[in-house]
Amino acid sequence: MLHVERPYPPLLRRQAYPASPRAREALESHINELMKLGVLRKVGHNEEVGVTTTVIITWHNDKPRMVGDLRALNTYTIPYRYQIPRIHETLTQLSKATFINSINALKGFHQNFSNTSC
């Protein structure tokens, strides 16, 4: 769970990165799709929200993907330190499994939970 300490100074609003017309079109397409799915919503000018700049990257299959630059948010997060599992131990545990399941979350990490006390 991501925990952001409050109160914190408002995030600096940054201008959008320069983008080609093709990237701008892909960005608008992604935003419209996420708004239809209810993942994104329009915010009013008086709402205090953290806004991140977005970038379109293209994978090897020429499929555009929207990513956010969250470096400004990282300055406010409290690290949750835990030991990274050893790959050999993980693979040993999986070798005994009868079924292995893979979950594809909607467009990545939109379902991350944050602490409700924030």
C-alpha positions as CSV (number, residue, x, y, z in Angstrom):
1,M,0.0,0.0,0.0
2,L,1.3,3.4,-0.9
3,H,1.3,5.9,2.0
4,V,1.7,9.6,1.3
5,E,2.4,11.8,4.3
6,R,0.0,14.8,4.8
7,P,0.0,17.7,4.9
8,Y,2.4,18.2,2.1
9,P,3.0,21.2,-0.2
10,P,0.9,21.0,-3.3
11,L,2.6,19.3,-6.2
12,L,4.1,21.7,-8.8
13,R,2.0,21.8,-11.9
14,R,4.3,21.1,-14.8
15,Q,3.8,21.9,-18.4
16,A,3.2,19.0,-20.8
17,Y,6.2,17.6,-22.5
18,P,6.5,18.5,-26.2
19,A,4.7,15.8,-28.3
20,S,4.3,15.1,-32.0
21,P,0.8,15.2,-33.5
22,R,0.9,11.4,-33.7
23,A,1.8,11.2,-30.0
24,R,-0.9,13.8,-29.1
25,E,-3.5,11.8,-30.9
26,A,-2.5,8.6,-29.1
27,L,-2.6,10.4,-25.8
28,E,-6.1,11.8,-26.4
29,S,-7.2,8.3,-27.4
30,H,-5.8,6.8,-24.2
31,I,-7.4,9.5,-22.0
32,N,-10.8,9.1,-23.7
33,E,-10.7,5.3,-23.2
34,L,-9.8,5.6,-19.5
35,M,-12.5,8.2,-19.0
36,K,-15.1,5.9,-20.5
37,L,-13.9,3.1,-18.2
38,G,-14.2,5.4,-15.2
39,V,-10.4,5.2,-14.3
40,L,-10.0,8.9,-15.0
41,R,-12.3,11.9,-14.5
42,K,-12.2,15.6,-15.2
43,V,-11.2,17.8,-12.3
44,G,-12.3,21.3,-11.6
45,H,-9.9,24.2,-11.6
46,N,-10.4,24.6,-7.8
47,E,-9.8,21.0,-6.8
48,E,-6.5,20.4,-5.1
49,V,-5.1,17.3,-6.9
50,G,-1.7,16.1,-7.9
51,V,-1.3,16.2,-11.6
52,T,1.5,14.3,-13.4
53,T,2.8,14.8,-16.9
54,T,2.2,12.0,-19.3
55,V,4.3,10.7,-22.1
56,I,3.5,8.3,-25.0
57,I,6.1,5.6,-25.5
58,T,6.0,3.1,-28.4
59,W,6.8,-0.5,-27.9
60,H,8.7,-2.7,-30.4
61,N,5.3,-3.6,-32.0
62,D,4.6,0.1,-32.6
63,K,1.7,0.1,-30.2
64,P,1.6,3.4,-28.2
65,R,1.4,3.3,-24.4
66,M,0.7,6.2,-22.0
67,V,3.0,6.5,-19.0
68,G,3.1,9.1,-16.3
69,D,6.1,10.9,-14.8
70,L,5.7,10.4,-11.1
71,R,9.1,11.7,-10.0
72,A,7.5,14.7,-8.2
73,L,5.2,12.3,-6.2
74,N,8.2,10.2,-5.1
75,T,9.5,13.0,-3.0
76,Y,6.4,12.7,-0.7
77,T,6.2,8.9,-0.3
78,I,7.5,7.1,2.7
79,P,9.6,4.0,1.7
80,Y,8.1,0.7,2.6
81,R,11.2,-1.5,2.9
82,Y,11.1,-5.2,2.6
83,Q,13.4,-7.9,1.4
84,I,13.1,-8.7,-2.3
85,P,12.4,-12.5,-2.7
86,R,15.2,-14.6,-4.1
87,I,14.3,-15.8,-7.6
88,H,15.7,-19.3,-6.9
89,E,13.4,-19.7,-3.9
90,T,10.4,-18.4,-5.8
91,L,11.0,-20.7,-8.7
92,T,11.4,-23.7,-6.3
93,Q,8.0,-22.9,-4.8
94,L,6.4,-22.5,-8.2
95,S,7.8,-25.9,-9.4
96,K,5.5,-27.6,-6.9
97,A,2.4,-25.7,-8.1
98,T,-0.4,-27.4,-9.9
99,F,-1.8,-24.2,-11.4
100,I,-0.2,-20.8,-12.0
101,N,-2.4,-17.8,-12.6
102,S,-1.5,-14.5,-14.2
103,I,-3.6,-11.4,-13.7
104,N,-3.6,-8.5,-16.2
105,A,-4.7,-5.4,-14.3
106,L,-6.5,-2.7,-16.3
107,K,-3.9,-0.8,-18.2
108,G,-1.2,-1.3,-15.5
109,F,-1.3,0.1,-12.0
110,H,-4.5,2.2,-11.8
111,Q,-5.8,0.0,-9.0
112,N,-3.1,0.8,-6.5
113,F,-4.6,1.5,-3.1
114,S,-3.6,4.4,-1.1
115,N,-4.0,5.0,2.6
116,T,-7.5,6.3,3.3
117,S,-6.3,8.5,6.2
118,C,-4.5,10.7,3.8
